[in-house]
Amino acid sequence: LDETLEGITVSSLKRHCSTLASDALEGREAGSNGGKAACAYLQSELRQISGLEPAGTSSWTQEFLPDYRNVIAA
């Protein structure tokens, strides 16, 4: 956990915020192409955190309606 916390920097937070707020993600609405892209981005980032495991019903995601999902990790 300490190693992961040390990896949290102002620049990394800005990068994540910039990516997730990007117009390319079309507002990240659930089920939209932008929402799916945001989901893929979050899953990619979570995979890089040592010791973090998927906690969804479908790997990193929890499906709750057709094309709607939450990203979950533990």
All heavy atoms as a GROMACS GRO file, in nm:
protein
  549
    1LEU      N    1   0.082  -0.120   0.000
    1LEU     CA    2   0.000   0.000   0.000
    1LEU      C    3   0.087   0.126   0.000
    1LEU      O    4   0.059   0.220  -0.072
    1LEU     CB    5  -0.095  -0.001   0.119
    1LEU     CG    6  -0.190   0.118   0.130
    1LEU    CD1    7  -0.280   0.129   0.009
    1LEU    CD2    8  -0.270   0.108   0.257
    2ASP      N    9   0.194   0.125   0.080
    2ASP     CA   10   0.281   0.242   0.085
    2ASP      C   11   0.339   0.275  -0.052
    2ASP      O   12   0.345   0.391  -0.092
    2ASP     CB   13   0.395   0.222   0.186
    2ASP     CG   14   0.346   0.224   0.330
    2ASP    OD1   15   0.239   0.284   0.355
    2ASP    OD2   16   0.414   0.166   0.416
    3GLU      N   17   0.381   0.170  -0.125
    3GLU     CA   18   0.437   0.191  -0.258
    3GLU      C   19   0.333   0.252  -0.352
    3GLU      O   20   0.363   0.342  -0.430
    3GLU     CB   21   0.486   0.058  -0.315
    3GLU     CG   22   0.550   0.070  -0.452
    3GLU     CD   23   0.596  -0.065  -0.503
    3GLU    OE1   24   0.649  -0.146  -0.424
    3GLU    OE2   25   0.578  -0.088  -0.623
    4THR      N   26   0.210   0.205  -0.341
    4THR     CA   27   0.102   0.259  -0.424
    4THR      C   28   0.074   0.404  -0.388
    4THR      O   29   0.059   0.489  -0.476
    4THR     CB   30  -0.025   0.175  -0.407
    4THR    OG1   31   0.004   0.041  -0.450
    4THR    CG2   32  -0.139   0.230  -0.491
    5LEU      N   33   0.070   0.434  -0.259
    5LEU     CA   34   0.044   0.571  -0.217
    5LEU      C   35   0.154   0.666  -0.262
    5LEU      O   36   0.128   0.780  -0.297
    5LEU     CB   37   0.028   0.578  -0.065
    5LEU     CG   38  -0.099   0.512  -0.009
    5LEU    CD1   39  -0.098   0.515   0.143
    5LEU    CD2   40  -0.224   0.578  -0.064
    6GLU      N   41   0.278   0.618  -0.262
    6GLU     CA   42   0.390   0.700  -0.307
    6GLU      C   43   0.378   0.734  -0.455
    6GLU      O   44   0.430   0.835  -0.501
    6GLU     CB   45   0.523   0.629  -0.279
    6GLU     CG   46   0.558   0.624  -0.132
    6GLU     CD   47   0.681   0.539  -0.104
    6GLU    OE1   48   0.750   0.498  -0.200
    6GLU    OE2   49   0.707   0.512   0.014
    7GLY      N   50   0.308   0.649  -0.530
    7GLY     CA   51   0.291   0.672  -0.672
    7GLY      C   52   0.185   0.776  -0.705
    7GLY      O   53   0.170   0.816  -0.820
    8ILE      N   54   0.112   0.821  -0.603
    8ILE     CA   55   0.010   0.923  -0.625
    8ILE      C   56   0.077   1.059  -0.616
    8ILE      O   57   0.126   1.100  -0.512
    8ILE     CB   58  -0.104   0.912  -0.520
    8ILE    CG1   59  -0.173   0.776  -0.532
    8ILE    CG2   60  -0.204   1.026  -0.539
    8ILE    CD1   61  -0.274   0.749  -0.423
    9THR      N   62   0.080   1.125  -0.731
    9THR     CA   63   0.145   1.256  -0.738
    9THR      C   64   0.047   1.356  -0.798
    9THR      O   65  -0.054   1.319  -0.857
    9THR     CB   66   0.269   1.251  -0.828
    9THR    OG1   67   0.228   1.217  -0.961
    9THR    CG2   68   0.371   1.148  -0.777
   10VAL      N   69   0.080   1.483  -0.782
   10VAL     CA   70  -0.003   1.587  -0.841
   10VAL      C   71  -0.011   1.568  -0.992
   10VAL      O   72  -0.119   1.576  -1.052
   10VAL     CB   73   0.052   1.728  -0.805
   10VAL    CG1   74  -0.019   1.835  -0.886
   10VAL    CG2   75   0.038   1.754  -0.656
   11SER      N   76   0.101   1.535  -1.054
   11SER     CA   77   0.101   1.518  -1.199
   11SER      C   78   0.017   1.398  -1.243
   11SER      O   79  -0.054   1.405  -1.343
   11SER     CB   80   0.243   1.509  -1.254
   11SER     OG   81   0.308   1.394  -1.206
   12SER      N   82   0.022   1.288  -1.166
   12SER     CA   83  -0.059   1.172  -1.204
   12SER      C   84  -0.208   1.201  -1.184
   12SER      O   85  -0.291   1.160  -1.265
   12SER     CB   86  -0.017   1.045  -1.129
   12SER     OG   87  -0.051   1.051  -0.992
   13LEU      N   88  -0.243   1.272  -1.079
   13LEU     CA   89  -0.383   1.308  -1.057
   13LEU      C   90  -0.433   1.401  -1.167
   13LEU      O   91  -0.545   1.385  -1.218
   13LEU     CB   92  -0.401   1.374  -0.920
   13LEU     CG   93  -0.384   1.282  -0.800
   13LEU    CD1   94  -0.390   1.361  -0.671
   13LEU    CD2   95  -0.489   1.173  -0.800
   14LYS      N   96  -0.349   1.496  -1.208
   14LYS     CA   97  -0.386   1.585  -1.318
   14LYS      C   98  -0.407   1.507  -1.447
   14LYS      O   99  -0.500   1.534  -1.523
   14LYS     CB  100  -0.280   1.694  -1.338
   14LYS     CG  101  -0.284   1.802  -1.233
   14LYS     CD  102  -0.179   1.908  -1.262
   14LYS     CE  103  -0.183   2.018  -1.158
   14LYS     NZ  104  -0.082   2.122  -1.185
   15ARG      N  105  -0.318   1.409  -1.471
   15ARG     CA  106  -0.329   1.328  -1.592
   15ARG      C  107  -0.460   1.250  -1.593
   15ARG      O  108  -0.532   1.248  -1.693
   15ARG     CB  109  -0.211   1.232  -1.604
   15ARG     CG  110  -0.216   1.142  -1.727
   15ARG     CD  111  -0.091   1.055  -1.737
   15ARG     NE  112  -0.065   0.974  -1.620
   15ARG     CZ  113  -0.118   0.855  -1.597
   15ARG    NH1  114  -0.203   0.802  -1.683
   15ARG    NH2  115  -0.087   0.786  -1.489
   16HIS      N  116  -0.495   1.187  -1.479
   16HIS     CA  117  -0.620   1.110  -1.470
   16HIS      C  118  -0.741   1.202  -1.487
   16HIS      O  119  -0.834   1.169  -1.562
   16HIS     CB  120  -0.629   1.036  -1.337
   16HIS     CG  121  -0.526   0.929  -1.319
   16HIS    ND1  122  -0.503   0.831  -1.412
   16HIS    CD2  123  -0.440   0.906  -1.219
   16HIS    CE1  124  -0.406   0.751  -1.370
   16HIS    NE2  125  -0.366   0.796  -1.252
   17CYS      N  126  -0.740   1.315  -1.419
   17CYS     CA  127  -0.852   1.409  -1.430
   17CYS      C  128  -0.867   1.461  -1.572
   17CYS      O  129  -0.978   1.470  -1.625
   17CYS     CB  130  -0.835   1.525  -1.332
   17CYS     SG  131  -0.860   1.477  -1.160
   18SER      N  132  -0.755   1.493  -1.635
   18SER     CA  133  -0.757   1.543  -1.771
   18SER      C  134  -0.812   1.437  -1.867
   18SER      O  135  -0.894   1.467  -1.955
   18SER     CB  136  -0.616   1.584  -1.813
   18SER     OG  137  -0.615   1.626  -1.947
   19THR      N  138  -0.769   1.315  -1.849
   19THR     CA  139  -0.816   1.206  -1.935
   19THR      C  140  -0.965   1.184  -1.918
   19THR      O  141  -1.040   1.176  -2.015
   19THR     CB  142  -0.740   1.075  -1.904
   19THR    OG1  143  -0.601   1.096  -1.930
   19THR    CG2  144  -0.791   0.959  -1.987
   20LEU      N  145  -1.010   1.174  -1.793
   20LEU     CA  146  -1.151   1.145  -1.768
   20LEU      C  147  -1.243   1.262  -1.800
   20LEU      O  148  -1.361   1.243  -1.828
   20LEU     CB  149  -1.169   1.100  -1.622
   20LEU     CG  150  -1.105   0.964  -1.591
   20LEU    CD1  151  -1.104   0.939  -1.442
   20LEU    CD2  152  -1.176   0.852  -1.666
   21ALA      N  153  -1.190   1.385  -1.799
   21ALA     CA  154  -1.270   1.503  -1.832
   21ALA      C  155  -1.262   1.539  -1.980
   21ALA      O  156  -1.330   1.631  -2.025
   21ALA     CB  157  -1.224   1.621  -1.748
   22SER      N  158  -1.183   1.465  -2.056
   22SER     CA  159  -1.162   1.494  -2.197
   22SER      C  160  -1.292   1.491  -2.276
   22SER      O  161  -1.380   1.406  -2.253
   22SER     CB  162  -1.065   1.390  -2.254
   22SER     OG  163  -1.063   1.396  -2.394
   23ASP      N  164  -1.304   1.581  -2.372
   23ASP     CA  165  -1.419   1.582  -2.462
   23ASP      C  166  -1.430   1.451  -2.540
   23ASP      O  167  -1.539   1.411  -2.579
   23ASP     CB  168  -1.409   1.698  -2.560
   23ASP     CG  169  -1.435   1.832  -2.494
   23ASP    OD1  170  -1.489   1.836  -2.382
   23ASP    OD2  171  -1.400   1.934  -2.557
   24ALA      N  172  -1.318   1.384  -2.558
   24ALA     CA  173  -1.317   1.257  -2.632
   24ALA      C  174  -1.402   1.150  -2.561
   24ALA      O  175  -1.450   1.057  -2.625
   24ALA     CB  176  -1.175   1.207  -2.650
   25LEU      N  177  -1.420   1.165  -2.430
   25LEU     CA  178  -1.501   1.068  -2.355
   25LEU      C  179  -1.648   1.106  -2.350
   25LEU      O  180  -1.728   1.040  -2.283
   25LEU     CB  181  -1.444   1.049  -2.213
   25LEU     CG  182  -1.304   0.988  -2.208
   25LEU    CD1  183  -1.263   0.962  -2.063
   25LEU    CD2  184  -1.295   0.860  -2.288
   26GLU      N  185  -1.685   1.210  -2.420
   26GLU     CA  186  -1.826   1.246  -2.442
   26GLU      C  187  -1.908   1.252  -2.314
   26GLU      O  188  -2.024   1.214  -2.312
   26GLU     CB  189  -1.889   1.146  -2.539
   26GLU     CG  190  -1.817   1.132  -2.671
   26GLU     CD  191  -1.863   1.013  -2.752
   26GLU    OE1  192  -1.937   0.927  -2.701
   26GLU    OE2  193  -1.823   1.007  -2.869
   27GLY      N  194  -1.849   1.294  -2.205
   27GLY     CA  195  -1.921   1.304  -2.079
   27GLY      C  196  -1.927   1.177  -1.997
   27GLY      O  197  -1.981   1.175  -1.888
   28ARG      N  198  -1.877   1.067  -2.051
   28ARG     CA  199  -1.870   0.938  -1.981
   28ARG      C  200  -2.007   0.881  -1.947
   28ARG      O  201  -2.021   0.801  -1.855
   28ARG     CB  202  -1.784   0.948  -1.854
   28ARG     CG  203  -1.645   0.998  -1.877
   28ARG     CD  204  -1.570   1.023  -1.748
   28ARG     NE  205  -1.644   1.093  -1.646
   28ARG     CZ  206  -1.659   1.225  -1.637
   28ARG    NH1  207  -1.606   1.303  -1.726
   28ARG    NH2  208  -1.727   1.280  -1.539
   29GLU      N  209  -2.110   0.918  -2.019
   29GLU     CA  210  -2.244   0.867  -1.989
   29GLU      C  211  -2.245   0.714  -1.996
   29GLU      O  212  -2.188   0.655  -2.089
   29GLU     CB  213  -2.345   0.923  -2.088
   29GLU     CG  214  -2.486   0.876  -2.060
   29GLU     CD  215  -2.587   0.936  -2.157
   29GLU    OE1  216  -2.549   1.015  -2.244
   29GLU    OE2  217  -2.705   0.901  -2.145
   30ALA      N  218  -2.308   0.652  -1.900
   30ALA     CA  219  -2.316   0.506  -1.896
   30ALA      C  220  -2.376   0.453  -2.026
   30ALA      O  221  -2.476   0.503  -2.074
   30ALA     CB  222  -2.400   0.460  -1.778
   31GLY      N  223  -2.310   0.354  -2.083
   31GLY     CA  224  -2.357   0.291  -2.205
   31GLY      C  225  -2.310   0.359  -2.332
   31GLY      O  226  -2.320   0.301  -2.439
   32SER      N  227  -2.258   0.481  -2.322
   32SER     CA  228  -2.210   0.553  -2.440
   32SER      C  229  -2.070   0.507  -2.476
   32SER      O  230  -2.001   0.442  -2.397
   32SER     CB  231  -2.210   0.704  -2.414
   32SER     OG  232  -2.106   0.738  -2.323
   33ASN      N  233  -2.025   0.544  -2.596
   33ASN     CA  234  -1.888   0.512  -2.635
   33ASN      C  235  -1.788   0.577  -2.539
   33ASN      O  236  -1.687   0.517  -2.504
   33ASN     CB  237  -1.860   0.558  -2.778
   33ASN     CG  238  -1.930   0.471  -2.880
   33ASN    OD1  239  -1.962   0.356  -2.853
   33ASN    ND2  240  -1.955   0.526  -2.996
   34GLY      N  241  -1.816   0.700  -2.495
   34GLY     CA  242  -1.730   0.768  -2.400
   34GLY      C  243  -1.727   0.697  -2.265
   34GLY      O  244  -1.622   0.686  -2.201
   35GLY      N  245  -1.841   0.649  -2.221
   35GLY     CA  246  -1.848   0.574  -2.096
   35GLY      C  247  -1.769   0.444  -2.104
   35GLY      O  248  -1.700   0.405  -2.010
   36LYS      N  249  -1.778   0.379  -2.219
   36LYS     CA  250  -1.703   0.254  -2.239
   36LYS      C  251  -1.552   0.282  -2.244
   36LYS      O  252  -1.472   0.205  -2.191
   36LYS     CB  253  -1.749   0.184  -2.366
   36LYS     CG  254  -1.890   0.131  -2.354
   36LYS     CD  255  -1.941   0.076  -2.486
   36LYS     CE  256  -2.086   0.034  -2.473
   36LYS     NZ  257  -2.142  -0.008  -2.603
   37ALA      N  258  -1.514   0.393  -2.306
   37ALA     CA  259  -1.372   0.431  -2.311
   37ALA      C  260  -1.321   0.464  -2.172
   37ALA      O  261  -1.208   0.426  -2.136
   37ALA     CB  262  -1.353   0.550  -2.406
   38ALA      N  263  -1.401   0.534  -2.091
   38ALA     CA  264  -1.360   0.565  -1.954
   38ALA      C  265  -1.345   0.436  -1.873
   38ALA      O  266  -1.250   0.422  -1.794
   38ALA     CB  267  -1.462   0.658  -1.888
   39CYS      N  268  -1.435   0.343  -1.892
   39CYS     CA  269  -1.428   0.214  -1.823
   39CYS      C  270  -1.299   0.141  -1.860
   39CYS      O  271  -1.229   0.089  -1.773
   39CYS     CB  272  -1.551   0.131  -1.860
   39CYS     SG  273  -1.559  -0.032  -1.783
   40ALA      N  274  -1.267   0.140  -1.989
   40ALA     CA  275  -1.144   0.074  -2.034
   40ALA      C  276  -1.021   0.142  -1.975
   40ALA      O  277  -0.926   0.075  -1.934
   40ALA     CB  278  -1.137   0.074  -2.187
   41TYR      N  279  -1.022   0.275  -1.971
   41TYR     CA  280  -0.910   0.350  -1.913
   41TYR      C  281  -0.893   0.314  -1.766
   41TYR      O  282  -0.781   0.285  -1.720
   41TYR     CB  283  -0.934   0.500  -1.929
   41TYR     CG  284  -0.833   0.584  -1.856
   41TYR    CD1  285  -0.706   0.604  -1.908
   41TYR    CD2  286  -0.863   0.643  -1.734
   41TYR    CE1  287  -0.611   0.679  -1.840
   41TYR    CE2  288  -0.769   0.719  -1.665
   41TYR     CZ  289  -0.644   0.736  -1.718
   41TYR     OH  290  -0.550   0.810  -1.651
   42LEU      N  291  -1.002   0.316  -1.690
   42LEU     CA  292  -0.993   0.285  -1.547
   42LEU      C  293  -0.944   0.143  -1.523
   42LEU      O  294  -0.859   0.119  -1.436
   42LEU     CB  295  -1.129   0.306  -1.480
   42LEU     CG  296  -1.174   0.451  -1.469
   42LEU    CD1  297  -1.320   0.458  -1.423
   42LEU    CD2  298  -1.084   0.529  -1.375
   43GLN      N  299  -0.994   0.048  -1.601
   43GLN     CA  300  -0.949  -0.090  -1.585
   43GLN      C  301  -0.800  -0.102  -1.614
   43GLN      O  302  -0.728  -0.172  -1.541
   43GLN     CB  303  -1.028  -0.182  -1.678
   43GLN     CG  304  -1.172  -0.199  -1.633
   43GLN     CD  305  -1.248  -0.288  -1.727
   43GLN    OE1  306  -1.228  -0.409  -1.727
   43GLN    NE2  307  -1.334  -0.229  -1.808
   44SER      N  308  -0.753  -0.035  -1.717
   44SER     CA  309  -0.612  -0.038  -1.752
   44SER      C  310  -0.526   0.019  -1.638
   44SER      O  311  -0.422  -0.038  -1.603
   44SER     CB  312  -0.589   0.043  -1.880
   44SER     OG  313  -0.452   0.055  -1.908
   45GLU      N  314  -0.571   0.127  -1.581
   45GLU     CA  315  -0.497   0.189  -1.470
   45GLU      C  316  -0.500   0.100  -1.346
   45GLU      O  317  -0.399   0.085  -1.276
   45GLU     CB  318  -0.554   0.327  -1.439
   45GLU     CG  319  -0.533   0.430  -1.549
   45GLU     CD  320  -0.386   0.458  -1.576
   45GLU    OE1  321  -0.308   0.477  -1.480
   45GLU    OE2  322  -0.348   0.461  -1.694
   46LEU      N  323  -0.614   0.040  -1.315
   46LEU     CA  324  -0.626  -0.045  -1.197
   46LEU      C  325  -0.538  -0.169  -1.208
   46LEU      O  326  -0.482  -0.215  -1.109
   46LEU     CB  327  -0.772  -0.086  -1.175
   46LEU     CG  328  -0.866   0.027  -1.132
   46LEU    CD1  329  -1.010  -0.021  -1.134
   46LEU    CD2  330  -0.828   0.080  -0.994
   47ARG      N  331  -0.524  -0.224  -1.328
   47ARG     CA  332  -0.439  -0.342  -1.349
   47ARG      C  333  -0.294  -0.316  -1.311
   47ARG      O  334  -0.220  -0.407  -1.280
   47ARG     CB  335  -0.446  -0.387  -1.494
   47ARG     CG  336  -0.570  -0.461  -1.530
   47ARG     CD  337  -0.564  -0.515  -1.674
   47ARG     NE  338  -0.692  -0.569  -1.711
   47ARG     CZ  339  -0.785  -0.503  -1.780
   47ARG    NH1  340  -0.761  -0.381  -1.824
   47ARG    NH2  341  -0.899  -0.560  -1.809
   48GLN      N  342  -0.254  -0.191  -1.315
   48GLN     CA  343  -0.115  -0.155  -1.287
   48GLN      C  344  -0.086  -0.141  -1.137
   48GLN      O  345   0.030  -0.126  -1.098
   48GLN     CB  346  -0.081  -0.024  -1.358
   48GLN     CG  347  -0.088  -0.036  -1.509
   48GLN     CD  348  -0.062   0.096  -1.576
   48GLN    OE1  349   0.033   0.167  -1.541
   48GLN    NE2  350  -0.144   0.130  -1.675
   49ILE      N  351  -0.189  -0.146  -1.053
   49ILE     CA  352  -0.170  -0.129  -0.910
   49ILE      C  353  -0.145  -0.265  -0.845
   49ILE      O  354  -0.233  -0.352  -0.846
   49ILE     CB  355  -0.291  -0.060  -0.844
   49ILE    CG1  356  -0.310   0.079  -0.907
   49ILE    CG2  357  -0.273  -0.049  -0.693
   49ILE    CD1  358  -0.437   0.150  -0.862
   50SER      N  359  -0.028  -0.282  -0.792
   50SER     CA  360   0.012  -0.408  -0.730
   50SER      C  361  -0.080  -0.442  -0.613
   50SER      O  362  -0.108  -0.358  -0.528
   50SER     CB  363   0.156  -0.397  -0.679
   50SER     OG  364   0.195  -0.514  -0.614
   51GLY      N  365  -0.129  -0.565  -0.612
   51GLY     CA  366  -0.212  -0.614  -0.501
   51GLY      C  367  -0.359  -0.585  -0.517
   51GLY      O  368  -0.441  -0.636  -0.440
   52LEU      N  369  -0.397  -0.506  -0.614
   52LEU     CA  370  -0.537  -0.474  -0.636
   52LEU      C  371  -0.600  -0.583  -0.722
   52LEU      O  372  -0.542  -0.627  -0.822
   52LEU     CB  373  -0.550  -0.339  -0.705
   52LEU     CG  374  -0.687  -0.273  -0.702
   52LEU    CD1  375  -0.732  -0.247  -0.558
   52LEU    CD2  376  -0.683  -0.143  -0.778
   53GLU      N  377  -0.716  -0.631  -0.682
   53GLU     CA  378  -0.782  -0.739  -0.752
   53GLU      C  379  -0.919  -0.694  -0.802
   53GLU      O  380  -0.985  -0.612  -0.738
   53GLU     CB  381  -0.802  -0.858  -0.657
   53GLU     CG  382  -0.673  -0.920  -0.605
   53GLU     CD  383  -0.595  -0.989  -0.714
   53GLU    OE1  384  -0.656  -1.042  -0.809
   53GLU    OE2  385  -0.471  -0.990  -0.706
   54PRO      N  386  -0.964  -0.750  -0.915
   54PRO     CA  387  -1.098  -0.720  -0.963
   54PRO      C  388  -1.202  -0.765  -0.860
   54PRO      O  389  -1.185  -0.869  -0.796
   54PRO     CB  390  -1.111  -0.804  -1.090
   54PRO     CG  391  -0.974  -0.843  -1.128
   54PRO     CD  392  -0.893  -0.844  -1.002
   55ALA      N  393  -1.307  -0.688  -0.843
   55ALA     CA  394  -1.411  -0.723  -0.746
   55ALA      C  395  -1.550  -0.719  -0.806
   55ALA      O  396  -1.650  -0.720  -0.736
   55ALA     CB  397  -1.404  -0.630  -0.625
   56GLY      N  398  -1.556  -0.713  -0.938
   56GLY     CA  399  -1.686  -0.707  -1.004
   56GLY      C  400  -1.739  -0.846  -1.035
   56GLY      O  401  -1.675  -0.947  -1.010
   57THR      N  402  -1.858  -0.848  -1.091
   57THR     CA  403  -1.919  -0.975  -1.130
   57THR      C  404  -1.860  -1.024  -1.262
   57THR      O  405  -1.871  -1.142  -1.295
   57THR     CB  406  -2.071  -0.960  -1.144
   57THR    OG1  407  -2.099  -0.851  -1.231
   57THR    CG2  408  -2.135  -0.935  -1.009
   58SER      N  409  -1.802  -0.933  -1.339
   58SER     CA  410  -1.736  -0.966  -1.466
   58SER      C  411  -1.596  -0.907  -1.464
   58SER      O  412  -1.570  -0.804  -1.525
   58SER     CB  413  -1.814  -0.910  -1.585
   58SER     OG  414  -1.943  -0.964  -1.591
   59SER      N  415  -1.507  -0.966  -1.389
   59SER     CA  416  -1.371  -0.916  -1.373
   59SER      C  417  -1.372  -0.782  -1.301
   59SER      O  418  -1.408  -0.775  -1.185
   59SER     CB  419  -1.300  -0.911  -1.508
   59SER     OG  420  -1.166  -0.874  -1.492
   60TRP      N  421  -1.336  -0.674  -1.372
   60TRP     CA  422  -1.328  -0.542  -1.308
   60TRP      C  423  -1.461  -0.469  -1.307
   60TRP      O  424  -1.471  -0.359  -1.255
   60TRP     CB  425  -1.225  -0.455  -1.381
   60TRP     CG  426  -1.086  -0.504  -1.367
   60TRP    CD1  427  -1.018  -0.582  -1.455
   60TRP    CD2  428  -0.996  -0.479  -1.259
   60TRP    NE1  429  -0.891  -0.608  -1.408
   60TRP    CE2  430  -0.875  -0.545  -1.287
   60TRP    CE3  431  -1.006  -0.407  -1.139
   60TRP    CZ2  432  -0.766  -0.542  -1.203
   60TRP    CZ3  433  -0.897  -0.404  -1.056
   60TRP    CH2  434  -0.778  -0.471  -1.088
   61THR      N  435  -1.562  -0.525  -1.369
   61THR     CA  436  -1.689  -0.453  -1.380
   61THR      C  437  -1.805  -0.528  -1.318
   61THR      O  438  -1.803  -0.650  -1.305
   61THR     CB  439  -1.724  -0.424  -1.528
   61THR    OG1  440  -1.736  -0.548  -1.598
   61THR    CG2  441  -1.620  -0.336  -1.593
   62GLN      N  442  -1.906  -0.451  -1.280
   62GLN     CA  443  -2.033  -0.504  -1.232
   62GLN      C  444  -2.138  -0.459  -1.332
   62GLN      O  445  -2.162  -0.338  -1.347
   62GLN     CB  446  -2.063  -0.450  -1.092
   62GLN     CG  447  -2.197  -0.492  -1.039
   62GLN     CD  448  -2.231  -0.422  -0.909
   62GLN    OE1  449  -2.190  -0.310  -0.886
   62GLN    NE2  450  -2.308  -0.488  -0.826
   63GLU      N  451  -2.198  -0.552  -1.401
   63GLU     CA  452  -2.300  -0.521  -1.499
   63GLU      C  453  -2.432  -0.497  -1.425
   63GLU      O  454  -2.465  -0.570  -1.333
   63GLU     CB  455  -2.318  -0.638  -1.597
   63GLU     CG  456  -2.188  -0.695  -1.651
   63GLU     CD  457  -2.124  -0.609  -1.757
   63GLU    OE1  458  -2.198  -0.543  -1.830
   63GLU    OE2  459  -2.000  -0.609  -1.764
   64PHE      N  460  -2.507  -0.393  -1.465
   64PHE     CA  461  -2.636  -0.373  -1.401
   64PHE      C  462  -2.749  -0.346  -1.498
   64PHE      O  463  -2.864  -0.351  -1.461
   64PHE     CB  464  -2.629  -0.266  -1.290
   64PHE     CG  465  -2.588  -0.129  -1.335
   64PHE    CD1  466  -2.682  -0.035  -1.368
   64PHE    CD2  467  -2.454  -0.096  -1.340
   64PHE    CE1  468  -2.644   0.092  -1.407
   64PHE    CE2  469  -2.414   0.031  -1.378
   64PHE     CZ  470  -2.509   0.125  -1.412
   65LEU      N  471  -2.723  -0.318  -1.622
   65LEU     CA  472  -2.822  -0.308  -1.729
   65LEU      C  473  -2.747  -0.339  -1.858
   65LEU      O  474  -2.625  -0.333  -1.860
   65LEU     CB  475  -2.883  -0.167  -1.738
   65LEU     CG  476  -2.979  -0.124  -1.628
   65LEU    CD1  477  -3.016   0.023  -1.645
   65LEU    CD2  478  -3.104  -0.208  -1.628
   66PRO      N  479  -2.815  -0.370  -1.965
   66PRO     CA  480  -2.740  -0.392  -2.089
   66PRO      C  481  -2.652  -0.270  -2.121
   66PRO      O  482  -2.700  -0.157  -2.122
   66PRO     CB  483  -2.851  -0.408  -2.194
   66PRO     CG  484  -2.970  -0.454  -2.117
   66PRO     CD  485  -2.959  -0.388  -1.982
   67ASP      N  486  -2.524  -0.295  -2.141
   67ASP     CA  487  -2.425  -0.191  -2.172
   67ASP      C  488  -2.396  -0.094  -2.058
   67ASP      O  489  -2.335   0.010  -2.079
   67ASP     CB  490  -2.464  -0.112  -2.298
   67ASP     CG  491  -2.435  -0.188  -2.425
   67ASP    OD1  492  -2.350  -0.279  -2.422
   67ASP    OD2  493  -2.496  -0.155  -2.527
   68TYR      N  494  -2.441  -0.123  -1.939
   68TYR     CA  495  -2.413  -0.036  -1.823
   68TYR      C  496  -2.329  -0.116  -1.724
   68TYR      O  497  -2.359  -0.231  -1.695
   68TYR     CB  498  -2.542   0.010  -1.755
   68TYR     CG  499  -2.621   0.109  -1.836
   68TYR    CD1  500  -2.690   0.070  -1.951
   68TYR    CD2  501  -2.625   0.242  -1.799
   68TYR    CE1  502  -2.762   0.161  -2.025
   68TYR    CE2  503  -2.698   0.334  -1.872
   68TYR     CZ  504  -2.766   0.293  -1.985
   68TYR     OH  505  -2.837   0.384  -2.059
   69ARG      N  506  -2.224  -0.051  -1.672
   69ARG     CA  507  -2.139  -0.123  -1.577
   69ARG      C  508  -2.066  -0.024  -1.486
   69ARG      O  509  -2.042   0.090  -1.524
   69ARG     CB  510  -2.039  -0.212  -1.650
   69ARG     CG  511  -1.946  -0.138  -1.745
   69ARG     CD  512  -1.868  -0.229  -1.838
   69ARG     NE  513  -1.948  -0.322  -1.912
   69ARG     CZ  514  -2.012  -0.296  -2.026
   69ARG    NH1  515  -2.005  -0.177  -2.079
   69ARG    NH2  516  -2.082  -0.388  -2.086
   70ASN      N  517  -2.032  -0.071  -1.368
   70ASN     CA  518  -1.945   0.002  -1.275
   70ASN      C  519  -1.812  -0.067  -1.272
   70ASN      O  520  -1.804  -0.189  -1.284
   70ASN     CB  521  -2.003  -0.002  -1.132
   70ASN     CG  522  -2.128   0.081  -1.117
   70ASN    OD1  523  -2.139   0.189  -1.172
   70ASN    ND2  524  -2.223   0.030  -1.042
   71VAL      N  525  -1.705   0.009  -1.253
   71VAL     CA  526  -1.571  -0.048  -1.236
   71VAL      C  527  -1.547  -0.064  -1.087
   71VAL      O  528  -1.565   0.030  -1.010
   71VAL     CB  529  -1.462   0.044  -1.298
   71VAL    CG1  530  -1.325  -0.014  -1.275
   71VAL    CG2  531  -1.489   0.064  -1.446
   72ILE      N  532  -1.511  -0.187  -1.046
   72ILE     CA  533  -1.497  -0.218  -0.904
   72ILE      C  534  -1.366  -0.293  -0.880
   72ILE      O  535  -1.332  -0.384  -0.954
   72ILE     CB  536  -1.612  -0.306  -0.853
   72ILE    CG1  537  -1.747  -0.237  -0.880
   72ILE    CG2  538  -1.597  -0.333  -0.704
   72ILE    CD1  539  -1.866  -0.323  -0.846
   73ALA      N  540  -1.294  -0.255  -0.774
   73ALA     CA  541  -1.172  -0.325  -0.735
   73ALA      C  542  -1.166  -0.331  -0.583
   73ALA      O  543  -1.231  -0.256  -0.514
   73ALA     CB  544  -1.050  -0.254  -0.791
   74ALA      N  545  -1.086  -0.426  -0.534
   74ALA     CA  546  -1.068  -0.439  -0.390
   74ALA      C  547  -0.922  -0.465  -0.360
   74ALA      O  548  -0.848  -0.517  -0.438
   74ALA     CB  549  -1.151  -0.554  -0.336
   0.00000   0.00000   0.00000
